[in-house]
Amino acid sequence: MKTLILGLGNTILTDDGVGIRIAQKIKEKCKNVDVSEASAAGFRVIDEIIGYDKLILIDSIKTGKAEPGKLHKFTFEEFKKTLHHAQPHDISLFDAFEIIKKHGDKLPSEIEVYAVEVTDTSTLSETCTMEVEAAIPIISQKIIDEQSLFK
Amino acid sequence: MAKKISIDPITRLEGHGKIEIFLDDDGNVKNAYLQVPELKGFEQFCVGRPVEELARITPRICGVCPTAHHMCSTKALDAVYHVKPTETALKLRRLIYNAFMAEDHLLHFFFLGGPDFVVGPDAPPGERNILGVIGKVGIEIGKQVIDMRRRLRSVITHLGGKVIHPVCGLPGGVSKGLAEDQRQAFLKVAKDAVEFSKFCLQVFNDIVLKNNTYLDLIVGDIFKHQTYYMGLVDENNKVDLYDGKIRVVDPNGKEFVKFEAKDYLDHIIEHVEPWSYIKFPYLKNIGWKGFVDGIDSGVYRVAPLARLNASDGMKTPLAQAEYEKMFDTLGGKPSHHTLAFHWARLIEVMYVSEELVQLLEDKSITNPDIRNLPTETPDEGVGVIEAPRGTLFHHYKTDENGMVTGVNLIVATVNNSAAISMSIAKAAKNLIKNGKVNDGLLNMVEMAFRPYDPCLACATHSLPGKMPLIVNIRDNNKDIVQSIRRD
């Protein structure tokens, strides 16, 4: 099964870069896995994921209901439902996904979304806030184990 | 009792913004503004770094137009190092930039602005999205849009290194040349892009211009502002997106000033309001008269329609013909009709596509001289480029070792910030009366700012926990008296 790890975010906006930082960490440890990163959304990243069987998205999230650094996990279906209810007019990655599917391209049949609870996504910094920074090695290892990426 | 309506977040707008509409005691619109979150500490972030890094950092400001930032930054680096790029490097930069402009404009027209136009201003919210657009124009056309964008992006990927954040620009040139087989392959893409541009303009003609409801909206008063217009022009005053002088015309179309990028601070100054982080640039030599239009107000506009207004024409024949048709239809130049930004955007797609063909038909673009090495001591430089959303300035200062000591950017959308607020206020005044607010009216207010394709330079991409469209109407104690929610 061809898998892509896609880190999303912006590495110069404090916690916003956590998804990319984790993806980079995974790449360091697992040379055989395809890892990509993007500081964009929707149609601007969709081309990256064409041709894969499985997609693991890693991003940041602000629910405000969890401690910073906590890892949330969503299935594509439940996340899609949330977003469709929330943003009927936006072009989310998930909308882009639907459109590309209609286009006939091969998209991953299996998608998992990891999101790290964050606090600051508006200060320019290449370092995450303390709790989030501390969580990066732990979360990257957790994803490696959970997804059996060493295989 | 004053009331405030908040529309938050703005749907389909890149970045995270918020519209604030203030009502008076009678429930009529008093003022309306676009609010944006602040990115904190950009200058401090850059100071002390090698200046070359800015060509990689500044594109990160924005997930929407990174190529524009990269190219503008590269031009600023040319200036800082006092080095002129080789002829081949200039051609390659234009090649990348035109491909980017075409794909970005297409994305906006079909996927962001399209739902307003193609689906219809009165269509139910559930259809006002890209799936609605595809439903209207047909799945085959949707596929063509996706294919065309993908092929244009392949040009950027090949030459830029990375499609989302290109890394090819160096002071004095570019990092990678073009091989002959690639030139031939990309020439095919460019020729197809010209054909596709014709098709897009035909779609606009058939769906929008032939529909009197749309045409009335475009030329109506609700979406009209008589402002100054700014854009880059070449030596013949033709639209140029990559280089040239910055030309400003007054609301009557007369040239007000033409200046070089390095002199921008002599002509542009920023007004600050206490309620917004965003700054409001205006023409220094006219002055700030508030959020008003007219020849005495320093408010100016940038982006596609402004560029066409600020020029004497297009450099390529098909785009020129469309330019003439647009101004004929709209009743002359300059055109003050904000919704015509969508039309002008398509004319620019035609122009950049035609120029792509010209660049790629010239075999000298494969020459190996892709860089002049800088030999001067770096100090200070200004770069300017026409980003999809308007004139973009990068201004860097360094010490003699090339370490950054100062940075100033005027990003494209910021130039339009006063005009965007004015457009929202005007639409709101016409469409929200006596406290009556409904979803259709709010759509029209949103239509007022979408032509500008505002990008709020706020590149956070955190997954939204919950982002419904909420309208809160508040009294003067900031208590919510009515809440409208669009899930």
HADDOCK unambig.tbl for C-alpha pairs under 7 A between the chains (distance, minus, plus):
assign (segid A and resid 9 and name CA) (segid B and resid 460 and name CA) 6.58 0.50 0.50
assign (segid A and resid 9 and name CA) (segid B and resid 461 and name CA) 5.22 0.50 0.50
assign (segid A and resid 9 and name CA) (segid B and resid 462 and name CA) 6.76 0.50 0.50
assign (segid A and resid 10 and name CA) (segid B and resid 60 and name CA) 6.72 0.50 0.50
assign (segid A and resid 10 and name CA) (segid B and resid 459 and name CA) 6.87 0.50 0.50
assign (segid A and resid 10 and name CA) (segid B and resid 460 and name CA) 6.37 0.50 0.50
assign (segid A and resid 16 and name CA) (segid B and resid 460 and name CA) 6.05 0.50 0.50
assign (segid A and resid 16 and name CA) (segid B and resid 461 and name CA) 6.68 0.50 0.50
assign (segid A and resid 16 and name CA) (segid B and resid 462 and name CA) 6.24 0.50 0.50
assign (segid A and resid 39 and name CA) (segid B and resid 63 and name CA) 5.41 0.50 0.50
assign (segid A and resid 40 and name CA) (segid B and resid 63 and name CA) 4.43 0.50 0.50
assign (segid A and resid 40 and name CA) (segid B and resid 64 and name CA) 6.77 0.50 0.50
assign (segid A and resid 59 and name CA) (segid B and resid 462 and name CA) 6.44 0.50 0.50
assign (segid A and resid 59 and name CA) (segid B and resid 463 and name CA) 6.76 0.50 0.50
assign (segid A and resid 60 and name CA) (segid B and resid 462 and name CA) 4.75 0.50 0.50
assign (segid A and resid 60 and name CA) (segid B and resid 463 and name CA) 6.01 0.50 0.50
assign (segid A and resid 61 and name CA) (segid B and resid 462 and name CA) 4.92 0.50 0.50
assign (segid A and resid 61 and name CA) (segid B and resid 463 and name CA) 4.72 0.50 0.50
assign (segid A and resid 61 and name CA) (segid B and resid 464 and name CA) 6.38 0.50 0.50
assign (segid A and resid 61 and name CA) (segid B and resid 465 and name CA) 6.62 0.50 0.50
assign (segid A and resid 62 and name CA) (segid B and resid 462 and name CA) 6.90 0.50 0.50
assign (segid A and resid 62 and name CA) (segid B and resid 464 and name CA) 6.73 0.50 0.50
assign (segid A and resid 62 and name CA) (segid B and resid 465 and name CA) 6.04 0.50 0.50
assign (segid A and resid 63 and name CA) (segid B and resid 465 and name CA) 5.07 0.50 0.50
assign (segid A and resid 85 and name CA) (segid B and resid 487 and name CA) 5.70 0.50 0.50
assign (segid A and resid 86 and name CA) (segid B and resid 466 and name CA) 6.20 0.50 0.50
assign (segid A and resid 86 and name CA) (segid B and resid 467 and name CA) 5.23 0.50 0.50
assign (segid A and resid 86 and name CA) (segid B and resid 468 and name CA) 4.63 0.50 0.50
assign (segid A and resid 86 and name CA) (segid B and resid 487 and name CA) 5.30 0.50 0.50
assign (segid A and resid 87 and name CA) (segid B and resid 467 and name CA) 6.49 0.50 0.50
assign (segid A and resid 87 and name CA) (segid B and resid 468 and name CA) 6.08 0.50 0.50
assign (segid A and resid 87 and name CA) (segid B and resid 487 and name CA) 6.83 0.50 0.50
assign (segid A and resid 88 and name CA) (segid B and resid 126 and name CA) 6.39 0.50 0.50
assign (segid A and resid 89 and name CA) (segid B and resid 11 and name CA) 6.08 0.50 0.50
assign (segid A and resid 89 and name CA) (segid B and resid 12 and name CA) 5.93 0.50 0.50
assign (segid A and resid 89 and name CA) (segid B and resid 128 and name CA) 6.20 0.50 0.50
assign (segid A and resid 89 and name CA) (segid B and resid 129 and name CA) 4.83 0.50 0.50
assign (segid A and resid 90 and name CA) (segid B and resid 11 and name CA) 5.90 0.50 0.50
assign (segid A and resid 90 and name CA) (segid B and resid 12 and name CA) 4.53 0.50 0.50
assign (segid A and resid 90 and name CA) (segid B and resid 129 and name CA) 6.95 0.50 0.50
assign (segid A and resid 91 and name CA) (segid B and resid 12 and name CA) 6.78 0.50 0.50
assign (segid A and resid 103 and name CA) (segid B and resid 143 and name CA) 5.54 0.50 0.50
assign (segid A and resid 121 and name CA) (segid B and resid 460 and name CA) 6.17 0.50 0.50
assign (segid A and resid 122 and name CA) (segid B and resid 38 and name CA) 6.90 0.50 0.50
assign (segid A and resid 122 and name CA) (segid B and resid 39 and name CA) 5.12 0.50 0.50
assign (segid A and resid 122 and name CA) (segid B and resid 40 and name CA) 6.26 0.50 0.50
assign (segid A and resid 123 and name CA) (segid B and resid 39 and name CA) 5.85 0.50 0.50
assign (segid A and resid 123 and name CA) (segid B and resid 40 and name CA) 4.72 0.50 0.50
assign (segid A and resid 123 and name CA) (segid B and resid 41 and name CA) 6.50 0.50 0.50
assign (segid A and resid 124 and name CA) (segid B and resid 39 and name CA) 6.83 0.50 0.50
assign (segid A and resid 124 and name CA) (segid B and resid 40 and name CA) 5.99 0.50 0.50
assign (segid A and resid 124 and name CA) (segid B and resid 41 and name CA) 5.81 0.50 0.50
assign (segid A and resid 124 and name CA) (segid B and resid 42 and name CA) 5.98 0.50 0.50
assign (segid A and resid 124 and name CA) (segid B and resid 45 and name CA) 6.38 0.50 0.50
assign (segid A and resid 125 and name CA) (segid B and resid 45 and name CA) 6.90 0.50 0.50
